[in-house]
Amino acid sequence: MKGKKIMFVGDSVSDNHWQSLVCLLNQAVGGSRIRTATSNSTTSVIYQDYGVTISIFLTHYLVDIENEKIGRVLKLDSIKDGEIWKQQDVLIFNTWLWWYRSGPKQPWDYIESGGKVVKDMDRMVAFHRGLDTWKKWVESPALNPAKTKVFFQGVSPFHYHGEEWNEPAATDCSKQTAPFISGTIIYPGGEPLASKVLKAVVKSESTKPIHLLDITYLSQLRKDGHPSKYNEFRGMDCTHWCVAGVPETWNLLLYAELLRLQ
């Protein structure tokens, strides 16, 4: 990957993934020249001796949120950040965490889809439409598949409901010290609906290669892998992951795929 630009595009779970890769690389190339640059939504770590740049572009939904007279509008048919993305050699996309948010934590006031503006809609339908827009962007002439490899990180699971791992009394991931182990390959909570929607979009017929980094099931087993109460939010975090930890496995899978695609 010498001389290449790699960008993670997504929410704070993408940031989690990016931090893990940066930590792995820093450990591997200790003593080499490394600098950091930040511009708007992008933070980059540049490994100067290798010409490699690892960036994170933070976006909750991939599609746009625009300020209009009526308020903040989530536009399910619009992506304007693609000019930045298409300059990369490897793109790893992710979104899901913010699609179900409501109330004060919701960063939009209205949704626009198909020329219609509504106050709200079924969030899984909105998620599907946003992914469809993202896929259209990937298939557009803007992206050159000879230059840029496209990955989509599978849905990262939460661990707030103990019945999903056969501990119905558990209301979060606190005091979890071991992975879920079962005599079968089936996780009791089943595959998240969002993961099924994502796979339906990513795996459907496409004019350009899209590679699914399917981390959902292996991460479901790691109920012990979250920061829990040991985090900067001063609350219970069973959404993000400890570093070092589960994201290192995600990056091993990414590395294996990059080698396969060379």
Short mmCIF file of the C-alpha atoms (twelve columns), coordinates in Angstrom:
data_MODEL
# 
_entry.id   MODEL 
# 
loop_
_atom_site.group_PDB 
_atom_site.id 
_atom_site.type_symbol 
_atom_site.label_atom_id 
_atom_site.label_alt_id 
_atom_site.label_comp_id 
_atom_site.label_asym_id 
_atom_site.label_seq_id 
_atom_site.Cartn_x 
_atom_site.Cartn_y 
_atom_site.Cartn_z 
_atom_site.pdbx_PDB_model_num 
ATOM 1   C CA . MET A 1   0.000   0.000   0.000   1 
ATOM 2   C CA . LYS A 2   3.008   2.302   -0.291  1 
ATOM 3   C CA . GLY A 3   1.994   5.652   -1.740  1 
ATOM 4   C CA . LYS A 4   -1.723  5.013   -1.189  1 
ATOM 5   C CA . LYS A 5   -4.527  6.963   0.496   1 
ATOM 6   C CA . ILE A 6   -6.966  5.037   2.704   1 
ATOM 7   C CA . MET A 7   -10.091 6.727   4.068   1 
ATOM 8   C CA . PHE A 8   -12.714 5.570   6.557   1 
ATOM 9   C CA . VAL A 9   -16.031 7.307   5.923   1 
ATOM 10  C CA . GLY A 10  -18.737 7.148   8.565   1 
ATOM 11  C CA . ASP A 11  -19.690 7.783   12.176  1 
ATOM 12  C CA . SER A 12  -17.875 7.233   15.480  1 
ATOM 13  C CA . VAL A 13  -17.708 3.465   14.851  1 
ATOM 14  C CA . SER A 14  -15.661 4.278   11.743  1 
ATOM 15  C CA . ASP A 15  -13.520 6.480   13.975  1 
ATOM 16  C CA . ASN A 16  -13.090 3.458   16.274  1 
ATOM 17  C CA . HIS A 17  -11.962 1.390   13.272  1 
ATOM 18  C CA . TRP A 18  -9.598  4.126   12.055  1 
ATOM 19  C CA . GLN A 19  -8.000  4.579   15.492  1 
ATOM 20  C CA . SER A 20  -7.332  0.850   15.653  1 
ATOM 21  C CA . LEU A 21  -5.550  0.826   12.279  1 
ATOM 22  C CA . VAL A 22  -3.484  3.887   13.189  1 
ATOM 23  C CA . CYS A 23  -2.409  2.228   16.446  1 
ATOM 24  C CA . LEU A 24  -1.404  -0.941  14.612  1 
ATOM 25  C CA . LEU A 25  0.606   0.989   12.034  1 
ATOM 26  C CA . ASN A 26  2.277   3.224   14.619  1 
ATOM 27  C CA . GLN A 27  3.427   0.118   16.435  1 
ATOM 28  C CA . ALA A 28  4.697   -1.461  13.218  1 
ATOM 29  C CA . VAL A 29  6.646   1.557   11.911  1 
ATOM 30  C CA . GLY A 30  7.872   3.092   15.156  1 
ATOM 31  C CA . GLY A 31  10.632  5.607   14.582  1 
ATOM 32  C CA . SER A 32  9.452   6.676   11.121  1 
ATOM 33  C CA . ARG A 33  8.232   10.197  10.334  1 
ATOM 34  C CA . ILE A 34  4.513   10.591  11.097  1 
ATOM 35  C CA . ARG A 35  2.393   13.726  11.068  1 
ATOM 36  C CA . THR A 36  -1.284  14.515  11.599  1 
ATOM 37  C CA . ALA A 37  -3.465  16.931  9.606   1 
ATOM 38  C CA . THR A 38  -7.061  18.040  10.198  1 
ATOM 39  C CA . SER A 39  -9.356  19.842  7.760   1 
ATOM 40  C CA . ASN A 40  -13.118 20.258  8.281   1 
ATOM 41  C CA . SER A 41  -14.583 16.731  8.669   1 
ATOM 42  C CA . THR A 42  -11.312 14.934  7.881   1 
ATOM 43  C CA . THR A 43  -8.415  13.931  10.106  1 
ATOM 44  C CA . SER A 44  -5.409  12.254  8.490   1 
ATOM 45  C CA . VAL A 45  -2.312  10.493  9.750   1 
ATOM 46  C CA . ILE A 46  0.488   10.652  7.170   1 
ATOM 47  C CA . TYR A 47  3.313   8.121   7.215   1 
ATOM 48  C CA . GLN A 48  5.856   10.260  5.380   1 
ATOM 49  C CA . ASP A 49  8.502   7.589   4.873   1 
ATOM 50  C CA . TYR A 50  5.972   5.381   3.079   1 
ATOM 51  C CA . GLY A 51  3.748   7.967   1.358   1 
ATOM 52  C CA . VAL A 52  0.704   6.429   3.056   1 
ATOM 53  C CA . THR A 53  -2.210  8.493   4.391   1 
ATOM 54  C CA . ILE A 54  -4.873  7.015   6.683   1 
ATOM 55  C CA . SER A 55  -7.885  9.339   7.063   1 
ATOM 56  C CA . ILE A 56  -11.226 9.470   8.814   1 
ATOM 57  C CA . PHE A 57  -14.073 11.475  7.274   1 
ATOM 58  C CA . LEU A 58  -16.821 11.864  9.874   1 
ATOM 59  C CA . THR A 59  -20.405 11.736  8.626   1 
ATOM 60  C CA . HIS A 60  -23.430 10.339  10.452  1 
ATOM 61  C CA . TYR A 61  -25.496 9.269   7.447   1 
ATOM 62  C CA . LEU A 62  -23.272 9.374   4.302   1 
ATOM 63  C CA . VAL A 63  -26.127 11.342  2.684   1 
ATOM 64  C CA . ASP A 64  -26.429 15.097  3.280   1 
ATOM 65  C CA . ILE A 65  -27.957 17.233  6.011   1 
ATOM 66  C CA . GLU A 66  -28.638 20.794  4.837   1 
ATOM 67  C CA . ASN A 67  -29.848 23.874  6.694   1 
ATOM 68  C CA . GLU A 68  -32.949 25.325  5.050   1 
ATOM 69  C CA . LYS A 69  -35.638 27.816  6.092   1 
ATOM 70  C CA . ILE A 70  -37.735 25.063  7.661   1 
ATOM 71  C CA . GLY A 71  -34.750 23.686  9.588   1 
ATOM 72  C CA . ARG A 72  -32.170 20.917  9.181   1 
ATOM 73  C CA . VAL A 73  -33.156 18.547  6.369   1 
ATOM 74  C CA . LEU A 74  -31.803 15.001  5.982   1 
ATOM 75  C CA . LYS A 75  -31.664 14.541  2.196   1 
ATOM 76  C CA . LEU A 76  -31.851 10.846  1.377   1 
ATOM 77  C CA . ASP A 77  -31.194 11.445  -2.323  1 
ATOM 78  C CA . SER A 78  -28.122 13.665  -2.025  1 
ATOM 79  C CA . ILE A 79  -24.379 13.138  -1.510  1 
ATOM 80  C CA . LYS A 80  -22.150 16.193  -1.936  1 
ATOM 81  C CA . ASP A 81  -19.008 14.967  -0.172  1 
ATOM 82  C CA . GLY A 82  -18.070 12.558  -2.936  1 
ATOM 83  C CA . GLU A 83  -15.483 14.933  -4.414  1 
ATOM 84  C CA . ILE A 84  -13.299 14.303  -1.369  1 
ATOM 85  C CA . TRP A 85  -13.959 10.560  -1.258  1 
ATOM 86  C CA . LYS A 86  -13.155 9.816   -4.898  1 
ATOM 87  C CA . GLN A 87  -9.542  11.009  -4.457  1 
ATOM 88  C CA . GLN A 88  -8.764  7.990   -2.240  1 
ATOM 89  C CA . ASP A 89  -7.290  4.619   -3.200  1 
ATOM 90  C CA . VAL A 90  -9.264  2.675   -0.583  1 
ATOM 91  C CA . LEU A 91  -12.621 3.686   0.924   1 
ATOM 92  C CA . ILE A 92  -14.188 1.925   3.925   1 
ATOM 93  C CA . PHE A 93  -17.769 3.142   4.445   1 
ATOM 94  C CA . ASN A 94  -20.022 2.682   7.450   1 
ATOM 95  C CA . THR A 95  -23.352 4.020   8.684   1 
ATOM 96  C CA . TRP A 96  -26.154 2.891   10.966  1 
ATOM 97  C CA . LEU A 97  -25.508 4.208   14.479  1 
ATOM 98  C CA . TRP A 98  -27.411 7.484   13.995  1 
ATOM 99  C CA . TRP A 99  -30.349 6.307   11.899  1 
ATOM 100 C CA . TYR A 100 -32.519 5.350   14.889  1 
ATOM 101 C CA . ARG A 101 -31.643 8.434   16.993  1 
ATOM 102 C CA . SER A 102 -34.550 10.681  17.982  1 
ATOM 103 C CA . GLY A 103 -35.224 13.584  20.337  1 
ATOM 104 C CA . PRO A 104 -32.434 16.032  21.263  1 
ATOM 105 C CA . LYS A 105 -29.734 13.705  19.846  1 
ATOM 106 C CA . GLN A 106 -31.316 13.703  16.382  1 
ATOM 107 C CA . PRO A 107 -29.294 16.096  14.182  1 
ATOM 108 C CA . TRP A 108 -32.077 16.822  11.667  1 
ATOM 109 C CA . ASP A 109 -35.645 18.215  11.745  1 
ATOM 110 C CA . TYR A 110 -37.094 16.887  8.472   1 
ATOM 111 C CA . ILE A 111 -36.428 14.171  5.905   1 
ATOM 112 C CA . GLU A 112 -36.511 14.746  2.159   1 
ATOM 113 C CA . SER A 113 -36.883 11.784  -0.189  1 
ATOM 114 C CA . GLY A 114 -38.108 11.664  -3.771  1 
ATOM 115 C CA . GLY A 115 -38.851 15.385  -3.738  1 
ATOM 116 C CA . LYS A 116 -41.135 15.108  -0.689  1 
ATOM 117 C CA . VAL A 117 -40.355 16.576  2.730   1 
ATOM 118 C CA . VAL A 118 -41.746 14.803  5.800   1 
ATOM 119 C CA . LYS A 119 -41.312 15.233  9.537   1 
ATOM 120 C CA . ASP A 120 -40.272 11.608  9.986   1 
ATOM 121 C CA . MET A 121 -40.566 8.168   8.422   1 
ATOM 122 C CA . ASP A 122 -39.805 4.523   9.126   1 
ATOM 123 C CA . ARG A 123 -36.111 4.657   9.972   1 
ATOM 124 C CA . MET A 124 -35.275 1.335   8.322   1 
ATOM 125 C CA . VAL A 125 -36.901 2.566   5.098   1 
ATOM 126 C CA . ALA A 126 -34.877 5.775   5.377   1 
ATOM 127 C CA . PHE A 127 -31.698 3.757   5.983   1 
ATOM 128 C CA . HIS A 128 -32.388 1.656   2.883   1 
ATOM 129 C CA . ARG A 129 -32.993 4.736   0.730   1 
ATOM 130 C CA . GLY A 130 -29.812 6.386   2.013   1 
ATOM 131 C CA . LEU A 131 -27.816 3.257   1.150   1 
ATOM 132 C CA . ASP A 132 -29.390 3.182   -2.313  1 
ATOM 133 C CA . THR A 133 -28.185 6.757   -2.863  1 
ATOM 134 C CA . TRP A 134 -24.696 5.810   -1.673  1 
ATOM 135 C CA . LYS A 135 -24.629 2.857   -4.081  1 
ATOM 136 C CA . LYS A 136 -25.684 5.087   -6.970  1 
ATOM 137 C CA . TRP A 137 -22.750 7.338   -6.108  1 
ATOM 138 C CA . VAL A 138 -20.367 4.351   -6.180  1 
ATOM 139 C CA . GLU A 139 -21.742 3.345   -9.585  1 
ATOM 140 C CA . SER A 140 -21.550 6.877   -10.993 1 
ATOM 141 C CA . PRO A 141 -18.760 8.021   -13.361 1 
ATOM 142 C CA . ALA A 142 -17.342 10.056  -10.445 1 
ATOM 143 C CA . LEU A 143 -15.658 6.967   -9.009  1 
ATOM 144 C CA . ASN A 144 -12.928 5.164   -10.938 1 
ATOM 145 C CA . PRO A 145 -12.837 1.462   -9.924  1 
ATOM 146 C CA . ALA A 146 -9.373  1.085   -11.467 1 
ATOM 147 C CA . LYS A 147 -8.067  3.542   -8.865  1 
ATOM 148 C CA . THR A 148 -10.370 3.156   -5.850  1 
ATOM 149 C CA . LYS A 149 -11.343 -0.016  -3.980  1 
ATOM 150 C CA . VAL A 150 -14.657 0.275   -2.112  1 
ATOM 151 C CA . PHE A 151 -15.487 -1.535  1.119   1 
ATOM 152 C CA . PHE A 152 -18.525 -1.297  3.347   1 
ATOM 153 C CA . GLN A 153 -18.080 -2.237  6.986   1 
ATOM 154 C CA . GLY A 154 -20.916 -4.455  8.195   1 
ATOM 155 C CA . VAL A 155 -23.238 -3.265  10.962  1 
ATOM 156 C CA . SER A 156 -21.444 -3.071  14.310  1 
ATOM 157 C CA . PRO A 157 -23.712 -4.581  17.018  1 
ATOM 158 C CA . PHE A 158 -24.662 -3.109  20.402  1 
ATOM 159 C CA . HIS A 159 -24.850 -5.072  23.664  1 
ATOM 160 C CA . TYR A 160 -27.608 -3.569  25.804  1 
ATOM 161 C CA . HIS A 161 -30.082 -6.464  25.871  1 
ATOM 162 C CA . GLY A 162 -28.903 -9.566  27.709  1 
ATOM 163 C CA . GLU A 163 -31.575 -11.799 26.215  1 
ATOM 164 C CA . GLU A 164 -29.600 -11.576 22.962  1 
ATOM 165 C CA . TRP A 165 -26.804 -13.640 24.565  1 
ATOM 166 C CA . ASN A 166 -28.954 -15.740 26.940  1 
ATOM 167 C CA . GLU A 167 -28.566 -13.468 29.979  1 
ATOM 168 C CA . PRO A 168 -32.014 -11.849 30.238  1 
ATOM 169 C CA . ALA A 169 -31.159 -10.081 33.522  1 
ATOM 170 C CA . ALA A 170 -28.347 -8.087  31.859  1 
ATOM 171 C CA . THR A 171 -29.339 -4.593  30.714  1 
ATOM 172 C CA . ASP A 172 -25.953 -3.648  29.271  1 
ATOM 173 C CA . CYS A 173 -22.398 -4.932  28.793  1 
ATOM 174 C CA . SER A 174 -21.119 -4.129  32.277  1 
ATOM 175 C CA . LYS A 175 -19.367 -6.965  34.112  1 
ATOM 176 C CA . GLN A 176 -19.029 -8.947  30.879  1 
ATOM 177 C CA . THR A 177 -15.576 -10.528 30.939  1 
ATOM 178 C CA . ALA A 178 -15.777 -13.258 28.304  1 
ATOM 179 C CA . PRO A 179 -17.141 -13.682 24.748  1 
ATOM 180 C CA . PHE A 180 -20.439 -15.432 24.116  1 
ATOM 181 C CA . ILE A 181 -19.733 -19.132 23.625  1 
ATOM 182 C CA . SER A 182 -22.312 -21.607 22.384  1 
ATOM 183 C CA . GLY A 183 -22.359 -25.128 21.069  1 
ATOM 184 C CA . THR A 184 -23.917 -23.828 17.847  1 
ATOM 185 C CA . ILE A 185 -22.946 -21.141 15.356  1 
ATOM 186 C CA . ILE A 186 -26.224 -19.297 15.933  1 
ATOM 187 C CA . TYR A 187 -26.227 -16.118 18.033  1 
ATOM 188 C CA . PRO A 188 -29.448 -16.041 20.111  1 
ATOM 189 C CA . GLY A 189 -30.216 -12.433 19.183  1 
ATOM 190 C CA . GLY A 190 -30.083 -13.239 15.483  1 
ATOM 191 C CA . GLU A 191 -28.822 -10.993 12.716  1 
ATOM 192 C CA . PRO A 192 -29.801 -7.302  13.131  1 
ATOM 193 C CA . LEU A 193 -32.386 -6.102  10.625  1 
ATOM 194 C CA . ALA A 194 -30.055 -3.259  9.647   1 
ATOM 195 C CA . SER A 195 -27.424 -5.832  8.662   1 
ATOM 196 C CA . LYS A 196 -29.916 -7.613  6.417   1 
ATOM 197 C CA . VAL A 197 -30.861 -4.315  4.751   1 
ATOM 198 C CA . LEU A 198 -27.199 -3.420  4.235   1 
ATOM 199 C CA . LYS A 199 -26.397 -6.807  2.681   1 
ATOM 200 C CA . ALA A 200 -29.402 -6.531  0.372   1 
ATOM 201 C CA . VAL A 201 -28.023 -3.261  -1.004  1 
ATOM 202 C CA . VAL A 202 -24.303 -4.119  -1.095  1 
ATOM 203 C CA . LYS A 203 -24.734 -7.616  -2.523  1 
ATOM 204 C CA . SER A 204 -27.287 -6.689  -5.174  1 
ATOM 205 C CA . GLU A 205 -26.099 -6.468  -8.774  1 
ATOM 206 C CA . SER A 206 -23.655 -3.624  -9.262  1 
ATOM 207 C CA . THR A 207 -21.734 -2.117  -12.148 1 
ATOM 208 C CA . LYS A 208 -18.671 -1.673  -9.897  1 
ATOM 209 C CA . PRO A 209 -17.024 -3.906  -7.273  1 
ATOM 210 C CA . ILE A 210 -18.194 -3.355  -3.669  1 
ATOM 211 C CA . HIS A 211 -16.616 -5.490  -0.940  1 
ATOM 212 C CA . LEU A 212 -18.549 -6.197  2.260   1 
ATOM 213 C CA . LEU A 213 -16.387 -6.354  5.369   1 
ATOM 214 C CA . ASP A 214 -18.861 -8.529  7.262   1 
ATOM 215 C CA . ILE A 215 -17.921 -7.974  10.911  1 
ATOM 216 C CA . THR A 216 -21.407 -8.279  12.441  1 
ATOM 217 C CA . TYR A 217 -21.546 -11.885 13.651  1 
ATOM 218 C CA . LEU A 218 -17.996 -12.058 15.011  1 
ATOM 219 C CA . SER A 219 -18.605 -8.776  16.867  1 
ATOM 220 C CA . GLN A 220 -21.922 -9.984  18.300  1 
ATOM 221 C CA . LEU A 221 -19.975 -12.687 20.135  1 
ATOM 222 C CA . ARG A 222 -17.793 -10.058 21.855  1 
ATOM 223 C CA . LYS A 223 -20.176 -8.733  24.517  1 
ATOM 224 C CA . ASP A 224 -17.024 -8.273  26.604  1 
ATOM 225 C CA . GLY A 225 -15.327 -5.971  24.088  1 
ATOM 226 C CA . HIS A 226 -16.898 -2.583  24.903  1 
ATOM 227 C CA . PRO A 227 -15.558 0.219   27.133  1 
ATOM 228 C CA . SER A 228 -18.728 -0.072  29.334  1 
ATOM 229 C CA . LYS A 229 -18.388 2.579   32.087  1 
ATOM 230 C CA . TYR A 230 -14.712 3.215   31.315  1 
ATOM 231 C CA . ASN A 231 -15.142 5.894   28.662  1 
ATOM 232 C CA . GLU A 232 -15.022 9.643   28.099  1 
ATOM 233 C CA . PHE A 233 -18.836 9.977   27.919  1 
ATOM 234 C CA . ARG A 234 -19.318 9.182   31.632  1 
ATOM 235 C CA . GLY A 235 -22.123 6.807   30.741  1 
ATOM 236 C CA . MET A 236 -22.497 3.172   29.781  1 
ATOM 237 C CA . ASP A 237 -20.969 2.586   26.344  1 
ATOM 238 C CA . CYS A 238 -21.849 -0.803  24.868  1 
ATOM 239 C CA . THR A 239 -21.719 0.575   21.323  1 
ATOM 240 C CA . HIS A 240 -18.068 1.405   20.705  1 
ATOM 241 C CA . TRP A 241 -15.128 -0.943  21.183  1 
ATOM 242 C CA . CYS A 242 -11.956 -1.054  23.232  1 
ATOM 243 C CA . VAL A 243 -8.676  -0.470  21.407  1 
ATOM 244 C CA . ALA A 244 -6.827  -2.790  21.407  1 
ATOM 245 C CA . GLY A 245 -9.689  -5.211  20.944  1 
ATOM 246 C CA . VAL A 246 -12.369 -6.171  18.439  1 
ATOM 247 C CA . PRO A 247 -11.476 -3.503  15.814  1 
ATOM 248 C CA . GLU A 248 -8.047  -5.097  15.432  1 
ATOM 249 C CA . THR A 249 -9.838  -8.181  14.109  1 
ATOM 250 C CA . TRP A 250 -11.751 -5.978  11.681  1 
ATOM 251 C CA . ASN A 251 -8.449  -4.603  10.432  1 
ATOM 252 C CA . LEU A 252 -6.957  -8.084  10.017  1 
ATOM 253 C CA . LEU A 253 -9.915  -8.908  7.766   1 
ATOM 254 C CA . LEU A 254 -9.426  -5.647  5.868   1 
ATOM 255 C CA . TYR A 255 -5.728  -6.411  5.408   1 
ATOM 256 C CA . ALA A 256 -6.514  -9.914  4.143   1 
ATOM 257 C CA . GLU A 257 -8.995  -8.498  1.615   1 
ATOM 258 C CA . LEU A 258 -6.527  -5.873  0.397   1 
ATOM 259 C CA . LEU A 259 -3.909  -8.581  -0.149  1 
ATOM 260 C CA . ARG A 260 -6.452  -10.734 -1.999  1 
ATOM 261 C CA . LEU A 261 -7.401  -7.865  -4.289  1 
ATOM 262 C CA . GLN A 262 -3.847  -6.899  -5.248  1 
# 
